Amino acid sequence: MKTRKTEHNRIKIIRAAALILFLALLFTPEQMNRTVIAGIAIAGITGSLLFLLIPMLPRISVPSFFKNTPFHRQKRRKSRQKSPVFDMETLLIRQVGYQITDKIKAAFPDASWEYTLPIKAESLLNCEIIRIRTFHTGDYNFADISLDRYGHLKLFMMTITDFTPVPGRKNPDNPTPGNPENPAEPPVHVDPESWYSLIGKPLLTELIGDLQARGHRKLFINEAGEIFIYANNTPEIKDTFQHFPPRDYWAALMDIFTRDELKAVETNDTLELSWA
């Protein structure tokens, strides 16, 4: 309200000044130089207009046809653009990496891994098989990973051995039995599903196939993960599971064995597995 009143007063002043200058030009005696008077009148009117317009300049917006120039469009685009925290490719690769870590650590709590070659998101999206190197994963030292068309992670553990002898080379994933620097410790947490898919099933498939061919119909597993059969009422150890889940997980394991067409029964301190 105050601003409008000020502008109205300024307009009154300009009108009065213009009227005085016009009258001075009109009634100037002939002996005086009318050109000088006209110049003074024009300068006065122009100054009065500037006096009115200068306070209004900050509120005058840029015409729309100037706003659409390439310079103004580029300026608006730069002001709106914000650099993303991650690009989509990095985010996808990182999320797949978390899934790989969770799946391996569920069976091998101290495990770590790395890609054998740099990967791209395109390889994952095309469901290509990618090889990784694993550490502290027992007898396994490599794995193949891939995504199916539904986005589920598939992981296959494997052992790759270099038969070229290297003097002084030691395998950190296979410590010498009885070495006090590598005591056997039970895992803090085990996911029975992941343990069975990565460790249990590959070993059982091979072992059961061999035992069945020789007429056996059952085997036993004790709390230490030792797999044995009875020969003339004497236990005979055939192999040993790594990171075998403790007894708290046996109920879940029995359900997994049953789904895999194995009959599982808990007897004393052992699990009895039988097959048709």
C-alpha angles and dihedrals in degrees: 000000000000091000093054090050091051092050090049091053091049091053090051090052092050092049092050092048092048091049093050093049091047091051090047090054092045098049099037110133115251093241091064123081105262091191091063091047091048090051091050091049094050092046091050094049092046092049091049091052091050089048087057099041102044095071089050096054097089089057096049108103125216111263115258094244089058091049091060095057117117090248094057093042091052091047092052091047092052092049092052098043118095123184110244119239091233134008116236095252093054091046093051094048091047094050092050088050090056090052092051091049094049093049096048095042090052087069101025110032094191095046126129132173147184138199115264089215133016110269136208130214089242090066091053093046091050090055091241119166112252123193123220132187114233130203131202091012099128115240091352121089104164138036138190116223133186142156121240122220090270093055096254116145117238117197127182119187118214143171119232116186128195107217093195106106114235115192114238094008117143130190109230091195093060109049118189111266112257094022105148090209091065107042117181109251128180115246117262093224132008130187103214093207094053093040091053095046094047103033114003104049099046092052095041093049092056095041097046091048090054094045094046091052088057095049102263120140103184146027136192134227123199129201092269089060093251114152114211145159131207117253110184089341090305119117112240116194113222101176143331130241117229116231092001108192115255122248093272087071098044094096090057090045092052090055090051092049090049092053087052090056095257122128110228126193129173112225121177106306097342142073115231116209121190135174137194 
